[in-house]
Amino acid sequence: MNDWQRKSPLDWETYVNKLVKVSAVEKHEYEGWVLTVDPVSASIVLATFPENEKVSILFVMGHAVQEVEILQEGDSDMKQRLARIFEPKESQAYSPEELEKRKNALKTWLETNHIPVAEQGELGRTLCVAGVLTIDPPYGPEQCSSSNEIILSRVQGLVQGYLEKQQ
């Protein structure tokens, strides 16, 4: 077991959101932003942002790590960028105004297609379809909920089709 593997999760946490250079066995060196460190294997997950390309993710196995050097602290913008890497596209943050606009547009579309829909909840943020299905913000197919699987599947398909037409 090497020195890196002997560290505790609290020690590894100090490297998260920092630009590091990892020296590994066979004189390999890796540079990137630390997303996380696996507490079981001590493996490091690094993210790099090559110009004009999507993010690149690299795993350095814990047993291969010989030394980790911090090169730069992450600012708040970098921390947010790293936090959004694995976030689904649908979970982008929407302002209250955008959510209200999305809700009203979907409600109008459902009513236009003769699907009974009502607002429910204290703030009227949840749409209730035919009294058996709810749609929560941000009003996509993943936010549909119903105990009736047939209705759930059909309404999710309708909402997905509606959203695809909007783009």
Salt bridges, closest charged atoms under 4 A:
ASP3 OD1 - ARG6 NH1 3.03
GLU26 OE1 - HIS28 NE2 3.98
GLU73 OE1 - LYS18 NZ 3.73
GLU100 OE2 - LYS103 NZ 3.31
GLU119 OE1 - LYS103 NZ 3.20
GLU119 OE2 - LYS107 NZ 3.38
